[in-house]
Amino acid sequence: MELCDIYNENREKTGRVHERSQPLEDGEFLLVTGVWIVNSRNELLITKRAPEKRYMPNRWENPAGHARAGETGLQAMVRELEEETGIRVQPSELTLFAKTCKPFFLGEEYLLVKDVDLKDVRLQPGETCDVRWISEETLNRMIQNGEMSESLGIRDPEVWAAFKSALKTRTNP
């Protein structure tokens, strides 16, 4: 059983916790995080959801997950990234570039600029089953072909613009 803090629409903790698999009431939100990893060739690292996943099995996405009770979004992202891929990072390596609000979910999107050798990635059984680097053109094609998870934050034009701006700032100080 995974417990998560419940937030209100102002991103404030309500003081209550919630079992993640249970439905939420209107006005209640869980904190979710995603990280966009970009290498020195301007490619994105994506992972494939395991076939046994209930939601969007066998679809590609960026590493992401829910914050557990007591975690900040940044802490959750560091943990999720290591769990799903074996990639260890320091919180200072992640740059928050967007916050989103969708029914029942408050999102935080992070940027990580890092060259990761795919042979060093350790996929989490039951969560991820493949990993690859892709170009922006390939990402767009995969979205059009329905290969990407529908929860992909980068599909939002405002998130995409924020991502491109953060990437430019991070790689061209």
Secondary structure as UniProt FT lines:
FT   STRAND          3..7
FT   TURN            9..10
FT   STRAND          13..19
FT   TURN            20..21
FT   TURN            26..27
FT   STRAND          29..38
FT   TURN            40..41
FT   STRAND          44..49
FT   TURN            51..52
FT   TURN            57..58
FT   STRAND          60..61
FT   STRAND          64..66
FT   TURN            69..70
FT   HELIX           73..85
FT   HELIX           91..93
FT   STRAND          95..102
FT   TURN            103..104
FT   STRAND          105..113
FT   HELIX           118..120
FT   TURN            125..127
FT   STRAND          128..134
FT   HELIX           136..144
FT   TURN            145..146
FT   TURN            150..151
FT   HELIX           153..155
FT   HELIX           157..171
//
